[in-house]
Amino acid sequence: MTNLGSLAVSLVAGATELHSATGAVGTGSDRVYGAVLCRGDSTGADCGRRLREAFDRVVNSSGSGATVCALRRDVALYDELYHLRFSDQDFLSAFSNSPEWVDFTNLNLVPANDAARFEGVVGELLGALADAAARQPERYAADEARWPSQERDRTVYGLVQCTRDMPPERCRACLDGVIAERRKKIGGGEMGGAIHGVRCSLRYESDNQFFTATGQKKGHATMIVATVYSLSIVCTRLFFWFLSIRRKQKRAIINSMEQTTNMDEVMRLWKREDSGSEFSLYDFNQIVDATNNFSASNILGEGGFGPVYKGVFPDGQELAIKKLAARSRQGLVEFKNEIQLVAKLQHKNLVRLLGCCVHEEQKILIYEYLPNKSLDHFIFDPIKRASLSWKIRTKIVEGIAQGLLYLHKHSRIRIIHRDVKASNILLDSELNPKISDFGMARIFPLDASQAKASRLVGTFGYMAPEYASEGLLSIKSDVFSFGVLLLEIMSGRRSAGFQHYGEFQNLLEYAWGMWKDGRWYEFVDESFGDEYGQGDMMRCLMVALMCVQEKAVERPTMSDVVVMLSSDNITIPEPKKPAYSHVRVDVSRDVNASCSRNDINITAIDGR
């Protein structure tokens, strides 16, 4: 067994027993260091199983091809249940928490007049949890705190933890660091966020108890204290508790009635405006039966604001069913937005919205079903992406460009998608691309060049710099995202989480550097072999680099992009250095793999 294989077995065993583990195996240049941190409210068995799957899927050789992190010497993986890093560099002795991953777990905005109050409560809660975690042998703490917004009394939940081998002062210092990072990178604008690292992490969220209580000690203590009270005090407390429950239930019923009224109004307006369309209203019981009661085995993926399920109806028709997350306060707005936008759009490279369903607080959209799922399932899989020849990828790129051109110029309303990325490009049975997920899209005035966004939505790694830093939104925002996506399609690498071992700090700079040095062929996916023409590949790379330039005014429009991609006779200007040069990008919505190139030997792990 190789050094990395031995370390993997040790880390999985330690994490299964103690929720975290660190270790090092080997000597000299072959020595490998590793650390894993399981979420404190998970079971050791669940975390251990997921870790084994991660090593098998992401790290280990599969025999039939290179893996995502094959021939890499520094890998960091972030998952809902665990954080894992291994490296040929000793990051353990310094208790390094790098690389850290910032996650916006709830994009709903805190009302402006509540922001300062919310930020204060979150800061106090996380500080208290950091103190508690540093004192506990498990180095884990989770709790809740009330925060009185002007709308209603609300609850914010928090969780912090460190690896168990950290001394109390080291754990507290590490948590102080991520708490400070939270203030800088998330702040009090959104209702939820997280900073993940391999040594320590935090997460908080309003109105969503995302963690599971571990043990029953708190409940037992409450029962013991209650027995020493007089019966009258206990009854009084039970009476007020009953009243508070009734108030909450009444408030929930009122909120539900208001939402139902609003949704009914939305649907009536839509039917009046588009009475001649083929849009259908589905019965909720139909949807339940078609998805096997929203079975996890039917999940196709996670779209904006909720999961997407495969539904099979009695006549054999297969549809994609998007269920908006019930906890999203913005759900009604996004539901109305997506209906109004997508129902008006007709283009072969846009996914078709066929209908919707409204049932109490459930809001559901029904789309055409595309059997090949989304583009990210192919281009980021070392085996599947080999099936995407250069000819097929060219067809996909041109289809995406045509779809965006339609949104920007040829549809009845100009639309900026705001979340163009691989997971939002669906593929039909012939691998034709269709742009999906318009929940974050924005109608844009035809006579306006840019606008100021009221809130930041989208995916880090694909955001244009002027939008990410200043909220400035234009059609060039989608152009930037398209350029990033084109680089991913050409290389098979993710923009978010990608690190090249050496001077290049992210995918954009790496592509530009390889092109400037005349080594662009090192950037493209090696599975192409000699299939492609150098002229076609060079033209695509230059178009991508044009799209990701720092200044929006220097980027082409999608009209320009379509022309440049389809014509051999167009002279493409020399691209300038891309945005985010010398900035490491470690943020992604998916499981993140940060890798640096070299040659650690990897072996399979038994016991899966």
C-alpha positions as CSV (number, residue, x, y, z in Angstrom):
1,M,0.0,0.0,0.0
2,T,1.3,3.5,-0.9
3,N,1.9,6.3,1.6
4,L,-1.3,8.0,0.6
5,G,-3.3,4.8,0.8
6,S,-2.0,4.1,4.3
7,L,-2.8,7.7,5.4
8,A,-6.3,7.4,3.9
9,V,-7.1,4.3,5.9
10,S,-5.8,6.0,9.1
11,L,-7.8,9.2,8.5
12,V,-11.0,7.3,7.8
13,A,-10.6,5.2,10.9
14,G,-9.8,8.2,13.1
15,A,-12.7,10.2,11.8
16,T,-15.1,7.4,12.2
17,E,-14.2,7.1,15.9
18,L,-13.5,10.7,16.9
19,H,-15.0,12.9,14.1
20,S,-11.5,14.3,13.2
21,A,-8.1,12.9,12.5
22,T,-4.6,14.1,11.4
23,G,-1.6,12.2,10.4
24,A,1.5,11.8,8.3
25,V,3.0,8.8,6.5
26,G,6.3,8.3,4.8
27,T,9.7,9.9,4.8
28,G,11.6,12.5,2.9
29,S,10.0,13.7,-0.4
30,D,7.5,10.9,-0.3
31,R,6.0,12.0,3.1
32,V,2.3,12.9,2.9
33,Y,0.4,14.9,5.6
34,G,-3.4,14.8,6.0
35,A,-6.3,16.1,8.1
36,V,-10.0,15.5,8.1
37,L,-12.8,17.2,10.1
38,C,-16.3,15.7,10.2
39,R,-19.2,17.9,11.1
40,G,-19.8,17.5,14.9
41,D,-23.4,16.6,14.7
42,S,-22.9,13.8,12.2
43,T,-22.4,10.1,13.1
44,G,-18.9,8.8,12.8
45,A,-20.1,5.9,10.6
46,D,-21.8,8.3,8.1
47,C,-18.7,10.5,7.9
48,G,-16.4,7.5,7.6
49,R,-18.5,6.1,4.8
50,R,-18.6,9.4,2.9
51,L,-14.8,9.8,3.3
52,R,-14.2,6.3,1.8
53,E,-16.4,7.2,-1.1
54,A,-14.5,10.5,-1.5
55,F,-11.1,8.8,-1.7
56,D,-12.5,6.2,-4.1
57,R,-14.2,8.7,-6.4
58,V,-12.0,11.8,-6.3
59,V,-8.6,10.7,-5.3
60,N,-8.0,7.0,-6.2
61,S,-7.2,5.7,-9.6
62,S,-10.2,3.9,-11.2
63,G,-8.2,1.9,-13.6
64,S,-9.8,3.2,-16.8
65,G,-8.5,6.7,-16.8
66,A,-7.0,9.7,-14.9
67,T,-8.9,10.9,-11.8
68,V,-9.9,14.4,-10.9
69,C,-6.9,14.8,-8.7
70,A,-4.6,12.3,-10.2
71,L,-0.9,13.2,-10.1
72,R,-1.5,16.0,-7.5
73,R,0.4,16.8,-4.4
74,D,-2.0,19.1,-2.6
75,V,-5.7,18.4,-2.4
76,A,-8.5,20.0,-0.4
77,L,-12.1,18.6,-0.5
78,Y,-15.1,20.3,1.1
79,D,-18.4,18.5,1.6
80,E,-21.5,19.1,3.7
81,L,-20.3,16.3,6.0
82,Y,-16.5,16.6,6.1
83,H,-13.5,18.7,5.2
84,L,-10.3,16.9,4.0
85,R,-6.9,17.9,2.9
86,F,-3.7,16.0,2.1
87,S,-0.4,17.5,0.9
88,D,3.3,16.9,0.6
89,Q,3.8,20.0,2.6
90,D,3.6,20.0,6.4
91,F,0.5,22.1,7.1
92,L,-0.2,20.2,10.4
93,S,2.6,21.6,12.6
94,A,1.5,25.2,12.1
95,F,-2.2,24.2,12.5
96,S,-2.9,25.8,9.1
97,N,-6.6,26.2,8.2
98,S,-5.8,26.9,4.5
99,P,-7.4,26.8,2.0
100,E,-10.6,28.2,3.5
101,W,-13.9,28.0,1.6
102,V,-16.6,30.7,1.9
103,D,-20.2,29.6,1.5
104,F,-23.3,31.6,1.4
105,T,-25.8,29.1,2.9
106,N,-28.8,31.4,2.8
107,L,-28.8,34.3,0.2
108,N,-32.0,35.9,1.7
109,L,-31.1,39.4,2.7
110,V,-31.5,40.7,6.2
111,P,-33.8,43.8,6.1
112,A,-31.6,47.0,6.2
113,N,-33.1,48.2,9.5
114,D,-32.3,44.8,11.1
115,A,-28.8,44.4,9.7
116,A,-26.9,45.9,12.7
117,R,-28.9,44.0,15.2
118,F,-28.5,40.7,13.3
119,E,-24.8,41.2,13.0
120,G,-24.5,41.8,16.7
121,V,-26.4,38.7,17.6
122,V,-24.4,36.5,15.2
123,G,-21.1,37.9,16.5
124,E,-22.1,37.2,20.1
125,L,-23.4,33.7,19.3
126,L,-20.3,32.7,17.4
127,G,-18.0,34.2,20.0
128,A,-19.7,32.2,22.8
129,L,-19.7,29.0,20.7
130,A,-15.9,29.5,20.1
131,D,-15.3,29.7,23.8
132,A,-17.4,26.6,24.5
133,A,-15.8,24.6,21.7
134,A,-12.3,25.4,22.8
135,R,-13.1,24.1,26.3
136,Q,-14.8,20.9,25.1
137,P,-12.8,17.7,24.4
138,E,-14.8,17.3,21.2
139,R,-13.9,20.9,20.1
140,Y,-17.5,21.3,18.9
141,A,-20.3,23.6,20.0
142,A,-23.7,24.4,18.5
143,D,-26.5,26.6,19.8
144,E,-29.1,29.2,19.0
145,A,-29.9,32.8,19.8
146,R,-33.0,35.0,19.5
147,W,-32.8,38.2,17.5
148,P,-35.8,40.5,17.5
149,S,-36.3,41.8,13.9
150,Q,-38.9,44.4,13.2
151,E,-41.0,41.8,11.5
152,R,-41.0,39.2,14.3
153,D,-38.9,37.4,16.8
154,R,-36.5,35.2,15.0
155,T,-33.8,32.6,15.8
156,V,-30.3,32.3,14.4
157,Y,-28.5,29.0,14.7
158,G,-24.7,28.6,14.9
159,L,-22.1,25.8,14.8
160,V,-18.3,25.9,15.3
161,Q,-15.7,23.2,15.6
162,C,-12.0,22.4,15.4
163,T,-10.0,19.2,15.0
164,R,-9.7,17.4,18.3
165,D,-5.9,17.4,18.3
166,M,-5.8,21.2,18.6
167,P,-5.0,22.6,22.1
168,P,-7.7,24.9,23.5
169,E,-5.8,28.1,22.7
170,R,-5.0,26.9,19.1
171,C,-8.7,26.1,18.6
172,R,-9.8,29.4,19.9
173,A,-7.3,31.3,17.8
174,C,-8.3,29.4,14.7
175,L,-12.0,30.1,15.3
176,D,-11.2,33.8,15.9
177,G,-9.6,33.8,12.5
178,V,-12.7,32.4,10.7
179,I,-15.0,34.6,12.7
180,A,-12.9,37.6,11.4
181,E,-13.1,36.2,7.9
182,R,-16.8,36.0,8.2
183,R,-17.1,39.6,9.0
184,K,-15.0,40.6,6.0
185,K,-16.3,38.2,3.4
186,I,-20.0,37.6,4.4
187,G,-20.9,40.3,6.9
188,G,-24.5,40.9,8.1
189,G,-26.1,41.1,4.7
190,E,-27.2,37.5,4.2
191,M,-29.1,35.4,6.6
192,G,-26.7,32.5,6.5
193,G,-23.1,31.7,5.8
194,A,-20.1,29.5,6.5
195,I,-16.3,29.5,6.5
196,H,-14.9,26.0,6.1
197,G,-11.3,25.0,6.7
198,V,-9.6,21.7,7.4
199,R,-8.7,22.8,11.0
200,C,-11.7,24.7,12.0
201,S,-15.0,26.0,10.6
202,L,-18.2,27.9,11.4
203,R,-21.7,28.1,10.1
204,Y,-24.7,30.1,11.0
205,E,-28.2,30.5,9.6
206,S,-31.4,32.3,10.5
207,D,-34.6,30.4,11.0
208,N,-33.1,27.0,9.9
209,Q,-31.8,24.6,12.5
210,F,-29.3,23.0,10.1
211,F,-27.6,20.9,12.8
212,T,-28.8,17.9,14.7
213,A,-28.7,18.0,18.5
214,T,-26.2,15.4,19.8
215,G,-27.1,13.6,23.0
216,Q,-29.9,14.2,25.5
217,K,-28.0,15.8,28.3
218,K,-29.6,19.2,28.0
219,G,-33.1,17.6,28.1
220,H,-32.3,15.5,31.1
221,A,-31.0,18.5,33.0
222,T,-34.2,20.4,32.3
223,M,-36.3,17.5,33.6
224,I,-34.3,17.3,36.8
225,V,-34.5,21.0,37.6
226,A,-38.3,20.9,36.9
227,T,-38.9,18.3,39.6
228,V,-37.7,20.7,42.3
229,Y,-40.2,23.4,41.3
230,S,-43.6,23.6,42.9
231,L,-46.5,22.2,40.9
232,S,-48.0,25.7,40.4
233,I,-44.8,27.0,38.8
234,V,-44.6,24.1,36.5
235,C,-48.2,24.5,35.5
236,T,-47.7,28.3,35.0
237,R,-44.7,27.7,32.7
238,L,-46.6,25.0,30.8
239,F,-49.5,27.5,30.3
240,F,-47.3,30.2,28.9
241,W,-45.5,27.7,26.7
242,F,-48.9,26.5,25.4
243,L,-49.8,30.2,24.6
244,S,-46.5,30.8,22.8
245,I,-47.0,27.6,20.7
246,R,-50.6,28.8,19.8
247,R,-49.2,32.2,18.8
248,K,-46.6,30.6,16.5
249,Q,-49.2,28.3,15.0
250,K,-51.5,31.3,14.4
251,R,-48.7,33.3,12.9
252,A,-47.7,30.4,10.6
253,I,-51.3,30.0,9.4
254,I,-51.6,33.8,8.7
255,N,-48.3,33.7,6.8
256,S,-49.5,30.6,4.8
257,M,-52.8,32.3,4.0
258,E,-50.9,35.5,2.8
259,Q,-48.6,33.4,0.6
260,T,-51.5,31.4,-0.8
261,T,-53.4,34.7,-1.6
262,N,-50.3,36.1,-3.2
263,M,-49.6,33.0,-5.3
264,D,-53.3,32.8,-6.4
265,E,-53.0,36.4,-7.5
266,V,-49.8,35.6,-9.4
267,M,-51.4,32.7,-11.2
268,R,-54.5,34.6,-12.1
269,L,-52.4,37.5,-13.6
270,W,-50.3,35.0,-15.5
271,K,-53.3,33.2,-17.0
272,R,-54.8,36.5,-18.1
273,E,-51.6,37.7,-19.7
274,D,-50.7,34.4,-21.4
275,S,-54.1,32.6,-21.8
276,G,-53.1,31.3,-25.2
277,S,-50.0,29.5,-24.1
278,E,-49.4,25.8,-23.6
279,F,-48.6,26.3,-19.9
280,S,-50.3,23.8,-17.6
281,L,-51.3,23.8,-13.9
282,Y,-50.5,20.4,-12.4
283,D,-52.3,18.7,-9.5
284,F,-50.1,18.2,-6.4
285,N,-51.0,14.6,-6.1
286,Q,-49.9,14.0,-9.6
287,I,-46.5,15.4,-8.7
288,V,-46.2,13.3,-5.6
289,D,-47.0,10.1,-7.5
290,A,-44.7,11.0,-10.4
291,T,-41.7,11.6,-8.1
292,N,-42.4,8.7,-5.7
293,N,-43.2,11.2,-3.0
294,F,-40.1,13.3,-3.8
295,S,-37.9,10.3,-3.2
296,A,-34.1,11.0,-2.9
297,S,-33.5,8.4,-5.6
298,N,-35.4,10.7,-8.0
299,I,-33.2,13.8,-7.4
300,L,-31.5,14.9,-10.6
301,G,-29.6,17.8,-9.0
302,E,-29.8,21.0,-7.0
303,G,-31.1,24.0,-8.9
304,G,-31.4,27.6,-7.6
305,F,-33.6,27.6,-4.5
306,G,-34.4,23.9,-4.4
307,P,-33.8,20.3,-5.7
308,V,-34.9,19.0,-9.1
309,Y,-36.6,15.6,-9.3
310,K,-37.3,13.3,-12.2
311,G,-41.0,12.6,-12.5
312,V,-42.6,9.8,-14.5
313,F,-46.3,10.2,-15.2
314,P,-48.9,7.4,-15.9
315,D,-48.7,8.0,-19.7
316,G,-44.9,7.4,-19.5
317,Q,-44.0,11.0,-20.0
318,E,-40.8,12.0,-18.1
319,L,-40.5,15.6,-16.7
320,A,-38.1,17.5,-14.5
321,I,-39.8,18.8,-11.4
322,K,-38.2,21.7,-9.5
323,K,-39.4,22.0,-5.9
324,L,-38.6,25.4,-4.4
325,A,-37.0,25.2,-0.9
326,A,-39.8,25.9,1.7
327,R,-37.4,27.7,4.0
328,S,-36.5,30.3,1.3
329,R,-38.3,33.6,2.2
330,Q,-37.5,34.7,-1.4
331,G,-39.2,31.6,-2.8
332,L,-42.4,33.3,-3.8
333,V,-40.5,36.1,-5.6
334,E,-38.2,33.6,-7.4
335,F,-41.2,31.5,-8.3
336,K,-43.1,34.4,-9.9
337,N,-39.9,35.6,-11.5
338,E,-39.1,32.3,-13.2
339,I,-42.7,31.8,-14.4
340,Q,-42.9,35.3,-15.9
341,L,-39.5,34.9,-17.6
342,V,-39.3,31.4,-18.8
343,A,-42.9,31.2,-20.0
344,K,-42.2,34.0,-22.5
345,L,-39.0,32.4,-23.8
346,Q,-38.9,30.3,-26.9
347,H,-35.5,29.1,-28.2
348,K,-34.0,25.7,-28.9
349,N,-31.1,26.4,-26.5
350,L,-33.3,27.3,-23.5
351,V,-35.0,24.7,-21.3
352,R,-38.8,24.7,-21.8
353,L,-41.1,25.4,-18.8
354,L,-44.2,23.3,-19.2
355,G,-46.2,24.2,-16.1
356,C,-46.3,24.6,-12.4
357,C,-48.0,23.4,-9.2
358,V,-49.0,25.3,-6.1
359,H,-50.1,23.5,-2.9
360,E,-50.2,25.3,0.4
361,E,-46.6,26.4,0.9
362,Q,-45.2,24.1,-1.9
363,K,-44.2,25.9,-5.1
364,I,-43.2,23.6,-8.0
365,L,-42.1,24.2,-11.6
366,I,-42.3,21.5,-14.2
367,Y,-39.8,21.5,-17.1
368,E,-39.0,19.2,-20.0
369,Y,-36.8,16.3,-18.9
370,L,-33.3,16.1,-20.4
371,P,-31.8,12.6,-20.0
372,N,-28.2,13.6,-19.9
373,K,-28.5,15.9,-16.9
374,S,-26.2,18.9,-16.8
375,L,-22.9,19.7,-18.4
376,D,-20.9,19.5,-15.2
377,H,-21.6,15.8,-14.9
378,F,-19.5,15.4,-18.1
379,I,-16.7,17.9,-18.2
380,F,-15.6,17.5,-14.6
381,D,-15.7,13.7,-14.6
382,P,-12.4,12.2,-15.9
383,I,-14.2,9.3,-17.5
384,K,-17.3,10.9,-18.9
385,R,-15.7,13.9,-20.4
386,A,-13.7,11.7,-22.7
387,S,-17.0,11.0,-24.5
388,L,-17.3,14.7,-25.3
389,S,-15.2,15.1,-28.4
390,W,-14.0,18.4,-29.6
391,K,-16.7,18.5,-32.2
392,I,-19.4,17.9,-29.5
393,R,-18.0,20.5,-27.2
394,T,-17.9,23.0,-30.1
395,K,-21.6,22.3,-30.7
396,I,-22.3,22.8,-26.9
397,V,-20.4,26.1,-26.8
398,E,-22.1,27.4,-29.9
399,G,-25.5,26.4,-28.5
400,I,-24.9,28.2,-25.2
401,A,-23.7,31.3,-27.1
402,Q,-26.9,31.3,-29.2
403,G,-29.1,30.9,-26.2
404,L,-27.4,33.9,-24.4
405,L,-27.6,36.0,-27.6
406,Y,-31.4,35.3,-27.7
407,L,-31.7,36.4,-24.0
408,H,-29.7,39.5,-24.6
409,K,-31.0,40.7,-27.9
410,H,-33.7,38.7,-29.7
411,S,-36.3,37.8,-27.0
412,R,-39.3,40.1,-26.3
413,I,-37.6,41.2,-23.1
414,R,-33.9,41.6,-22.5
415,I,-32.8,39.2,-19.8
416,I,-29.5,38.8,-17.9
417,H,-29.2,35.3,-16.6
418,R,-26.7,36.1,-13.8
419,D,-25.9,32.4,-13.1
420,V,-24.4,31.0,-16.3
421,K,-22.4,27.9,-15.2
422,A,-21.9,24.3,-16.1
423,S,-24.5,22.9,-13.7
424,N,-27.1,25.2,-15.3
425,I,-26.5,23.9,-18.8
426,L,-28.7,20.8,-19.4
427,L,-28.1,18.3,-22.3
428,D,-30.7,16.6,-24.3
429,S,-30.4,13.0,-25.7
430,E,-28.3,14.3,-28.6
431,L,-26.1,16.5,-26.3
432,N,-27.6,19.7,-27.4
433,P,-27.3,22.3,-24.7
434,K,-30.2,24.1,-23.0
435,I,-29.7,27.0,-20.5
436,S,-31.8,26.4,-17.4
437,D,-32.5,27.9,-13.9
438,F,-33.9,31.4,-14.4
439,G,-34.7,32.0,-10.7
440,M,-31.9,34.5,-10.5
441,A,-32.4,36.2,-13.9
442,R,-33.2,39.8,-14.2
443,I,-35.2,41.7,-16.8
444,F,-33.0,44.5,-18.1
445,P,-34.2,47.8,-19.8
446,L,-33.5,47.7,-23.5
447,D,-32.1,51.3,-23.4
448,A,-29.8,50.7,-20.4
449,S,-26.1,49.8,-20.5
450,Q,-25.9,48.7,-16.8
451,A,-27.7,48.8,-13.6
452,K,-27.0,48.5,-9.9
453,A,-28.1,45.1,-8.4
454,S,-30.0,45.3,-5.1
455,R,-28.4,42.1,-3.9
456,L,-25.6,39.8,-5.1
457,V,-26.7,36.5,-6.5
458,G,-24.9,33.9,-8.6
459,T,-21.9,31.6,-8.1
460,F,-18.4,32.7,-7.1
461,G,-15.9,31.8,-9.8
462,Y,-18.3,32.8,-12.5
463,M,-19.1,36.4,-11.4
464,A,-17.8,39.4,-13.3
465,P,-15.5,41.5,-11.1
466,E,-17.6,44.7,-11.4
467,Y,-20.7,42.7,-10.3
468,A,-18.9,40.9,-7.4
469,S,-17.3,44.0,-6.0
470,E,-19.8,46.8,-6.8
471,G,-23.1,45.1,-7.9
472,L,-22.8,46.6,-11.4
473,L,-24.9,44.4,-13.7
474,S,-24.9,44.4,-17.5
475,I,-25.1,41.9,-20.4
476,K,-21.3,41.8,-20.1
477,S,-21.8,40.0,-16.7
478,D,-23.2,37.0,-18.6
479,V,-20.4,37.4,-21.2
480,F,-17.8,37.0,-18.4
481,S,-19.6,33.9,-17.0
482,F,-19.7,32.5,-20.5
483,G,-15.9,33.0,-20.9
484,V,-15.2,31.1,-17.7
485,L,-17.5,28.3,-18.8
486,L,-15.8,28.1,-22.1
487,L,-12.4,27.7,-20.4
488,E,-13.9,24.9,-18.3
489,I,-15.3,23.2,-21.3
490,M,-11.9,23.4,-23.1
491,S,-9.8,22.2,-20.2
492,G,-12.1,19.9,-18.2
493,R,-11.1,21.9,-15.0
494,R,-13.2,23.9,-12.6
495,S,-12.6,27.6,-12.3
496,A,-13.6,27.6,-8.6
497,G,-11.2,25.6,-6.5
498,F,-8.6,25.2,-9.2
499,Q,-5.0,25.7,-8.3
500,H,-2.0,25.2,-10.6
501,Y,1.2,24.2,-8.9
502,G,3.4,27.2,-9.7
503,E,3.0,30.8,-10.5
504,F,-0.6,30.7,-11.8
505,Q,-3.2,31.2,-9.2
506,N,-6.5,30.4,-10.9
507,L,-7.9,28.9,-14.1
508,L,-8.3,32.3,-15.9
509,E,-4.7,33.3,-15.3
510,Y,-3.4,29.8,-16.1
511,A,-5.2,29.9,-19.4
512,W,-3.9,33.4,-20.2
513,G,-0.3,32.4,-19.2
514,M,-0.3,29.3,-21.3
515,W,-1.6,31.3,-24.3
516,K,1.0,34.1,-23.8
517,D,3.8,31.5,-23.6
518,G,2.7,29.7,-26.7
519,R,1.9,26.6,-24.7
520,W,-1.9,26.8,-25.1
521,Y,-2.0,23.0,-26.0
522,E,-1.0,22.3,-22.3
523,F,-4.2,24.0,-21.2
524,V,-6.7,22.0,-23.3
525,D,-8.1,18.7,-22.3
526,E,-5.6,16.0,-23.2
527,S,-8.4,13.6,-24.1
528,F,-8.8,15.5,-27.4
529,G,-5.6,14.0,-28.7
530,D,-5.0,15.0,-32.3
531,E,-8.7,15.3,-33.1
532,Y,-9.0,19.1,-33.2
533,G,-7.6,21.7,-35.6
534,Q,-5.2,24.1,-34.0
535,G,-6.9,27.1,-35.6
536,D,-10.3,26.2,-34.1
537,M,-8.9,25.6,-30.6
538,M,-6.8,28.8,-30.7
539,R,-9.8,30.8,-31.8
540,C,-12.0,29.4,-29.0
541,L,-9.3,30.1,-26.4
542,M,-8.9,33.7,-27.6
543,V,-12.7,34.3,-27.5
544,A,-12.8,32.9,-23.9
545,L,-9.9,35.2,-22.9
546,M,-11.7,38.2,-24.5
547,C,-14.8,37.4,-22.4
548,V,-13.0,37.3,-19.1
549,Q,-11.1,40.6,-19.4
550,E,-11.1,42.8,-16.3
551,K,-13.0,45.8,-17.8
552,A,-16.6,45.1,-19.0
553,V,-16.2,47.6,-21.9
554,E,-13.4,45.5,-23.3
555,R,-15.4,42.3,-23.4
556,P,-17.3,41.4,-26.6
557,T,-21.1,41.2,-26.8
558,M,-22.7,37.8,-27.4
559,S,-23.3,38.9,-30.9
560,D,-19.6,39.4,-31.3
561,V,-18.9,36.0,-29.7
562,V,-21.2,34.1,-32.0
563,V,-19.5,35.7,-35.1
564,M,-16.0,35.0,-33.8
565,L,-16.8,31.4,-33.0
566,S,-18.4,30.7,-36.4
567,S,-16.0,32.5,-38.7
568,D,-12.5,31.6,-39.7
569,N,-11.9,35.0,-41.3
570,I,-12.5,37.2,-38.4
571,T,-9.4,38.8,-36.8
572,I,-9.7,38.5,-33.0
573,P,-8.0,41.2,-31.0
574,E,-5.3,40.1,-28.6
575,P,-6.8,39.6,-25.2
576,K,-5.6,41.5,-22.2
577,K,-4.8,40.0,-18.8
578,P,-8.0,38.5,-17.3
579,A,-9.8,39.5,-14.1
580,Y,-8.8,38.1,-10.8
581,S,-5.2,37.7,-11.8
582,H,-3.1,36.8,-8.7
583,V,-6.2,36.0,-6.7
584,R,-6.7,32.5,-5.6
585,V,-10.3,31.3,-6.1
586,D,-11.4,28.7,-3.5
587,V,-15.2,29.1,-3.6
588,S,-17.7,26.8,-5.3
589,R,-21.2,25.6,-4.6
590,D,-20.2,22.0,-5.4
591,V,-17.8,19.8,-3.5
592,N,-14.5,21.6,-4.0
593,A,-11.3,19.9,-5.0
594,S,-8.2,22.1,-4.8
595,C,-5.3,20.3,-6.4
596,S,-1.7,21.1,-7.2
597,R,0.2,19.0,-9.9
598,N,2.8,16.4,-9.1
599,D,3.1,12.7,-8.5
600,I,1.9,11.2,-5.2
601,N,1.1,7.5,-5.7
602,I,-2.5,6.7,-5.1
603,T,-4.2,3.3,-4.3
604,A,-7.7,2.0,-3.8
605,I,-9.2,1.8,-0.3
606,D,-10.8,-1.4,0.9
607,G,-14.1,-1.5,2.8
608,R,-16.4,0.5,0.6
